[in-house]
């Protein structure tokens, strides 16, 4: 990614987070929705690079990341890819985003971390303490698992790699399931705060109010609800 492209990404994310912090909780859905969509777009640019398809994480590493945390930290990569090798033109040379936050799953909706909320249906990998990007929505919901009196949810944006769910049981990870990196997508849990886009739903046809942005293809599920 060129310096200009990387600067553009960083500006978008910085502005988005600044707008989020200035919003009154839950009072401006259209603005929160627009900020979330801008953050989704900035993350996609960090992964795929600029308009010419050059630069970005994928060009450096050779594949899309497994999690948004890989844009901030190369620790999960094979050793030979953790630093950039000018001779081969391969290797991590991020961070590809700034203004990441340490994710506290106790302050996210239970669908991000709790098996009783079927979190396994939605999460490829998310650990407490990962660095990530929060979406723009602020929510009051009893399902938020933090200890604040207002129980105010702050949910991270996810990178999902779906599966084909051949046996149609709604769960990825069975021996005959095939992972579909070509269908990789970014997902926000939307204004209601609860993840509804299951990994086994590779077209995201049952996304509810989630905000979904596919990385490598057009949206096969018909798109998101309008921000209004």
Secondary structure, 3 states (H helix, E strand, C coil): CCHHHHHHHHHHHHHHHHHHHHCCCCCCHHHHHHHHHHHHHHHHHHHHCCCCCCCHHHHHHCCCCCCHHHHCCCCCCCHHHCCCECCCCECCCCCCCCCCEECCHHHCEHHHCCHHHCHHHCCCCCCCCCEECECCCCEECCCECCCCCCCEECCECEEECCECCCCCCCCCCCCCCCECHHHCEEEECCCCCCCCCCCCCCCCCCCCCCEEEECCCCCCCCCCCCCC
